[in-house]
Amino acid sequence: MTDDILDLKKHIRTVNDFPIEGIKFRDITSLIETPLAFKKTCDEFIKLSKAFNATSVASIESRGFIFAGSISKDLLLPFVLARKPGKLPNETFIKDFDLEYGSTSIEIQKNTKLNSDDRVVIVDDLIATGGTALACADLIVDNFGVKKENILILAVIDLVELGGTQKIIDQGYKTRSLVYY
């Protein structure tokens, strides 16, 4: 595993003690503000999604949306939103999970058109403890019948030392990241 095959790391800032003391926040703002870095990131995600034969793109609020929209648009795939509670207008399925620095929930609308034949790429900016990605994947598996082997979790950043990617793999899901810390 190369830790930065696309030379993106130089475009990711580290912000110490955010959102709470002791956390090293990896800020992708500078990456998305750099057109070539942003394009390289989106192009790689599109390539990985196409190779996976994705039929849908799901993404986690909010930074994952930045990249998932590009995949959905370029591959003409449905875009499924996984949002914080109370943000979606229809009835939802909800999943609680833990973060590196707290707990929260995400929701997907019950009227979302996913089924057991779908191959879903889940997109987020970062994998830390794996809680967010696993919550989204489990929501899709448990409520729409998508098989675990038909889910690929994509992230810009993998915080390897926090063990999230290994936890995701241990739960039977596939994952790929572009930058490793």
C-alpha contacts under 8 A as a table, 3 or more apart, distances in Angstrom:
res1	aa1	res2	aa2	distance
2	T	5	I	5.75
2	T	180	Y	7.91
3	D	178	L	7.57
3	D	179	V	5.42
3	D	180	Y	4.66
3	D	181	Y	7.14
4	D	7	D	5.34
4	D	8	L	6.34
4	D	9	K	6.29
4	D	178	L	6.37
4	D	179	V	4.78
4	D	180	Y	6.56
5	I	8	L	7.83
5	I	178	L	7.07
5	I	179	V	7.47
6	L	40	K	7.23
6	L	41	T	7.92
6	L	178	L	7.25
7	D	10	K	6.95
8	L	11	H	5.52
8	L	12	I	7.11
8	L	31	L	7.34
8	L	37	A	6.25
8	L	41	T	7.99
8	L	179	V	6.99
9	K	12	I	5.31
9	K	179	V	6.42
10	K	13	R	7.66
11	H	28	I	7.28
11	H	30	S	5.51
11	H	31	L	4.69
11	H	34	T	7.60
11	H	37	A	7.34
12	I	26	R	6.39
12	I	27	D	5.63
12	I	28	I	5.17
12	I	29	T	7.36
12	I	30	S	6.07
12	I	31	L	5.85
13	R	26	R	5.82
13	R	27	D	5.02
13	R	28	I	6.82
13	R	29	T	7.95
13	R	30	S	6.99
14	T	24	K	6.18
14	T	25	F	5.61
14	T	26	R	4.80
14	T	27	D	6.06
15	V	18	F	6.28
15	V	24	K	5.72
15	V	25	F	4.97
15	V	26	R	6.45
15	V	27	D	6.90
16	N	21	E	7.63
16	N	22	G	7.13
16	N	23	I	6.13
16	N	24	K	4.62
16	N	25	F	6.18
17	D	20	I	5.22
17	D	21	E	4.05
17	D	22	G	5.02
17	D	23	I	4.85
17	D	24	K	5.97
17	D	25	F	7.32
18	F	21	E	6.28
18	F	22	G	7.63
18	F	23	I	5.65
18	F	24	K	6.53
18	F	25	F	5.71
19	P	23	I	6.88
19	P	25	F	7.35
20	I	23	I	6.01
20	I	101	Y	7.58
27	D	30	S	7.20
28	I	31	L	5.07
28	I	32	I	6.42
28	I	125	D	7.71
29	T	32	I	5.37
29	T	33	E	6.14
30	S	33	E	4.92
30	S	34	T	6.27
31	L	34	T	5.28
31	L	35	P	7.87
31	L	37	A	5.81
31	L	38	F	5.87
32	I	35	P	6.64
32	I	37	A	6.99
32	I	38	F	4.92
33	E	38	F	7.33
34	T	37	A	5.46
34	T	38	F	6.04
35	P	38	F	5.10
35	P	39	K	5.97
36	L	39	K	5.04
36	L	40	K	6.07
37	A	40	K	5.12
37	A	41	T	6.20
38	F	41	T	5.15
38	F	42	C	6.23
39	K	42	C	5.15
39	K	43	D	5.90
40	K	43	D	5.12
40	K	44	E	6.10
41	T	44	E	5.32
41	T	45	F	6.32
41	T	67	F	7.89
41	T	156	V	7.41
41	T	178	L	7.81
42	C	45	F	5.13
42	C	46	I	6.11
42	C	67	F	5.95
42	C	70	S	6.42
42	C	71	I	6.99
43	D	46	I	5.04
43	D	47	K	6.15
44	E	47	K	5.00
44	E	48	L	6.16
45	F	48	L	5.09
45	F	49	S	6.01
45	F	67	F	7.86
45	F	71	I	6.87
45	F	154	L	7.29
46	I	49	S	5.09
46	I	50	K	6.03
46	I	70	S	7.78
46	I	71	I	5.21
46	I	74	D	7.48
46	I	75	L	7.42
47	K	50	K	5.19
47	K	51	A	6.17
48	L	51	A	5.14
48	L	52	F	6.19
49	S	52	F	5.05
49	S	53	N	6.32
49	S	54	A	5.56
49	S	71	I	7.57
49	S	121	V	6.53
50	K	53	N	5.03
50	K	54	A	6.15
50	K	75	L	7.54
51	A	54	A	7.81
52	F	119	R	7.74
52	F	152	L	7.67
53	N	119	R	6.84
54	A	57	V	7.29
54	A	77	L	7.96
54	A	118	D	7.50
54	A	119	R	4.79
54	A	120	V	5.52
54	A	121	V	6.20
55	T	77	L	6.07
55	T	78	P	7.46
55	T	118	D	5.69
55	T	119	R	5.16
55	T	120	V	6.11
56	S	72	S	7.60
56	S	77	L	5.23
56	S	78	P	5.03
56	S	79	F	6.26
56	S	80	V	7.36
56	S	114	L	7.95
56	S	118	D	6.92
56	S	119	R	6.41
56	S	120	V	4.92
56	S	121	V	6.47
57	V	68	A	6.59
57	V	71	I	7.39
57	V	72	S	6.21
57	V	77	L	6.53
57	V	78	P	6.11
57	V	79	F	4.91
57	V	80	V	6.04
57	V	120	V	5.61
57	V	121	V	4.91
57	V	122	I	5.97
57	V	123	V	7.40
58	A	68	A	7.20
58	A	79	F	5.67
58	A	80	V	4.37
58	A	81	L	5.87
58	A	82	A	6.91
58	A	120	V	6.75
58	A	121	V	6.07
58	A	122	I	4.64
58	A	123	V	6.31
59	S	64	G	5.47
59	S	65	F	5.72
59	S	68	A	6.13
59	S	79	F	7.57
59	S	80	V	6.42
59	S	81	L	5.55
59	S	82	A	5.78
59	S	122	I	5.32
59	S	123	V	4.75
59	S	124	D	6.15
60	I	63	R	7.31
60	I	64	G	5.36
60	I	65	F	6.59
60	I	81	L	6.55
60	I	82	A	4.81
60	I	83	R	6.24
60	I	122	I	7.63
60	I	123	V	6.65
60	I	124	D	5.77
60	I	132	T	7.79
60	I	133	A	7.85
60	I	136	C	7.39
61	E	64	G	6.12
61	E	65	F	6.33
61	E	81	L	7.43
61	E	82	A	6.17
61	E	83	R	5.16
61	E	84	K	6.88
61	E	124	D	7.99
62	S	65	F	5.55
62	S	66	I	7.57
62	S	83	R	7.72
63	R	66	I	5.59
63	R	67	F	7.67
63	R	124	D	6.51
63	R	125	D	5.77
64	G	67	F	5.68
64	G	68	A	6.13
64	G	123	V	5.35
64	G	124	D	3.81
64	G	125	D	5.10
65	F	68	A	5.00
65	F	69	G	5.92
65	F	123	V	7.52
65	F	124	D	7.41
66	I	69	G	6.00
66	I	70	S	7.36
67	F	70	S	5.48
67	F	71	I	6.73
67	F	123	V	7.15
67	F	124	D	7.82
68	A	71	I	5.12
68	A	72	S	6.09
68	A	79	F	7.44
68	A	123	V	5.90
69	G	72	S	5.12
69	G	73	K	6.01
69	G	79	F	7.18
70	S	73	K	5.18
70	S	74	D	6.01
71	I	74	D	5.34
71	I	75	L	5.92
71	I	76	L	7.92
71	I	77	L	7.65
72	S	75	L	5.47
72	S	76	L	5.42
72	S	77	L	4.67
72	S	78	P	6.21
72	S	79	F	5.92
73	K	76	L	5.12
73	K	77	L	6.81
74	D	77	L	7.99
80	V	108	I	7.64
80	V	112	T	7.15
81	L	108	I	6.35
82	A	106	I	6.00
82	A	107	E	5.41
82	A	108	I	5.04
82	A	136	C	6.82
83	R	87	K	6.39
83	R	88	L	7.13
83	R	106	I	5.22
83	R	107	E	5.28
83	R	108	I	6.72
84	K	87	K	6.09
84	K	105	S	6.22
84	K	106	I	4.78
84	K	107	E	6.21
85	P	88	L	7.54
85	P	94	I	7.75
85	P	105	S	6.44
85	P	106	I	5.92
85	P	107	E	6.02
86	G	89	P	7.76
88	L	91	E	7.86
88	L	92	T	7.60
88	L	107	E	7.82
88	L	108	I	7.81
88	L	109	Q	6.91
90	N	109	Q	5.95
90	N	110	K	7.31
90	N	111	N	7.53
91	E	109	Q	5.73
91	E	110	K	5.73
91	E	111	N	7.62
92	T	107	E	5.82
92	T	108	I	5.34
92	T	109	Q	4.12
92	T	110	K	4.91
93	F	107	E	5.47
93	F	108	I	5.47
93	F	109	Q	6.23
93	F	110	K	6.05
93	F	139	L	7.11
93	F	143	N	7.40
94	I	105	S	6.67
94	I	106	I	5.72
94	I	107	E	4.42
94	I	108	I	6.77
94	I	139	L	7.27
95	K	105	S	5.38
95	K	106	I	5.56
95	K	107	E	6.50
95	K	135	A	5.97
95	K	136	C	7.69
95	K	139	L	6.53
96	D	103	S	7.37
96	D	104	T	5.77
96	D	105	S	4.14
96	D	106	I	6.68
96	D	135	A	7.14
97	F	103	S	5.76
97	F	104	T	5.71
97	F	105	S	5.89
97	F	131	G	5.79
97	F	132	T	6.78
97	F	135	A	6.32
98	D	101	Y	7.84
98	D	102	G	5.87
98	D	103	S	4.21
98	D	104	T	6.37
98	D	131	G	5.67
98	D	132	T	7.60
99	L	102	G	5.02
99	L	103	S	5.44
99	L	104	T	7.37
99	L	129	T	6.67
99	L	131	G	5.93
99	L	132	T	7.09
100	E	128	A	6.93
100	E	129	T	6.05
106	I	135	A	7.37
106	I	136	C	7.25
108	I	112	T	7.40
108	I	139	L	7.52
109	Q	112	T	5.56
114	L	118	D	6.40
114	L	144	F	5.82
114	L	146	V	7.53
115	N	118	D	5.66
115	N	144	F	5.32
115	N	145	G	5.79
115	N	146	V	5.87
116	S	144	F	6.63
116	S	145	G	4.61
116	S	146	V	4.17
116	S	147	K	6.39
117	D	146	V	6.59
118	D	146	V	6.18
118	D	150	N	6.98
119	R	146	V	7.40
119	R	150	N	4.63
119	R	151	I	5.87
120	V	150	N	6.24
120	V	151	I	4.88
120	V	152	L	6.41
121	V	151	I	5.80
121	V	152	L	4.80
121	V	153	I	5.80
121	V	154	L	6.93
122	I	133	A	7.51
122	I	136	C	7.70
122	I	137	A	7.43
122	I	151	I	7.20
122	I	152	L	6.15
122	I	153	I	4.68
122	I	154	L	6.01
123	V	153	I	6.02
123	V	154	L	4.87
123	V	155	A	5.92
124	D	127	I	7.57
124	D	133	A	7.54
124	D	153	I	7.86
124	D	154	L	6.41
124	D	155	A	5.00
124	D	156	V	7.13
125	D	155	A	5.03
125	D	156	V	4.98
125	D	157	I	6.24
126	L	155	A	5.15
126	L	156	V	5.75
126	L	157	I	4.55
126	L	158	D	5.80
126	L	159	L	7.48
127	I	130	G	5.52
127	I	132	T	7.96
127	I	133	A	7.30
127	I	155	A	6.39
127	I	157	I	6.27
127	I	158	D	4.88
127	I	159	L	6.10
127	I	164	G	6.03
127	I	165	T	6.70
128	A	131	G	7.79
128	A	158	D	6.46
128	A	159	L	5.12
128	A	160	V	7.37
128	A	162	L	5.64
128	A	163	G	7.04
128	A	164	G	5.27
128	A	165	T	7.74
129	T	162	L	5.37
129	T	163	G	5.83
129	T	164	G	3.94
129	T	165	T	7.60
129	T	167	K	7.83
130	G	133	A	5.53
130	G	134	L	5.95
130	G	163	G	7.46
130	G	164	G	3.85
130	G	165	T	6.21
130	G	167	K	6.55
130	G	168	I	6.27
131	G	134	L	5.22
131	G	135	A	5.97
131	G	164	G	7.33
132	T	135	A	5.15
132	T	136	C	6.34
133	A	136	C	5.22
133	A	137	A	6.12
133	A	153	I	7.02
133	A	168	I	7.80
134	L	137	A	5.00
134	L	138	D	5.82
134	L	168	I	6.42
135	A	138	D	5.17
135	A	139	L	6.07
136	C	139	L	5.13
136	C	140	I	6.41
137	A	140	I	5.20
137	A	141	V	6.20
137	A	148	K	7.84
137	A	151	I	7.20
138	D	141	V	5.00
138	D	142	D	5.72
139	L	142	D	5.37
139	L	143	N	5.80
139	L	144	F	7.75
140	I	143	N	5.52
140	I	144	F	5.33
140	I	145	G	6.93
140	I	146	V	6.27
141	V	144	F	5.72
141	V	145	G	4.99
141	V	146	V	4.76
141	V	147	K	6.07
141	V	148	K	6.56
142	D	145	G	6.01
142	D	146	V	7.80
146	V	150	N	6.65
146	V	151	I	7.70
147	K	150	N	5.25
147	K	151	I	7.11
148	K	151	I	5.51
148	K	172	G	6.10
148	K	173	Y	5.60
149	E	152	L	7.81
149	E	172	G	6.83
149	E	173	Y	6.02
149	E	174	K	7.06
151	I	173	Y	6.22
151	I	174	K	6.50
152	L	173	Y	6.58
152	L	174	K	4.83
152	L	175	T	5.40
152	L	176	R	7.56
153	I	173	Y	7.50
153	I	174	K	6.16
153	I	175	T	4.50
153	I	176	R	6.38
154	L	175	T	5.79
154	L	176	R	5.06
154	L	177	S	5.75
155	A	158	D	6.88
155	A	175	T	7.94
155	A	176	R	6.49
155	A	177	S	4.71
155	A	178	L	6.80
156	V	177	S	5.35
156	V	178	L	5.04
156	V	179	V	6.02
157	I	177	S	5.80
157	I	178	L	6.06
157	I	179	V	4.76
157	I	180	Y	5.80
157	I	181	Y	7.44
158	D	164	G	8.00
158	D	165	T	7.26
158	D	177	S	5.95
158	D	178	L	7.64
158	D	179	V	6.20
158	D	180	Y	4.84
158	D	181	Y	6.25
159	L	162	L	5.86
159	L	163	G	7.43
159	L	164	G	7.57
159	L	180	Y	6.13
159	L	181	Y	5.01
160	V	163	G	5.54
160	V	164	G	7.09
160	V	165	T	7.07
160	V	180	Y	6.53
160	V	181	Y	5.97
161	E	181	Y	7.59
163	G	166	Q	5.47
163	G	167	K	6.30
164	G	167	K	5.03
164	G	168	I	6.19
165	T	168	I	5.02
165	T	169	I	6.21
165	T	175	T	7.01
166	Q	169	I	5.04
166	Q	170	D	5.98
167	K	170	D	4.99
167	K	171	Q	6.30
168	I	171	Q	5.20
168	I	172	G	6.76
168	I	173	Y	5.73
168	I	174	K	7.33
168	I	175	T	7.40
169	I	172	G	5.20
169	I	173	Y	5.09
169	I	174	K	5.99
169	I	175	T	7.15
170	D	173	Y	7.41
177	S	180	Y	7.28
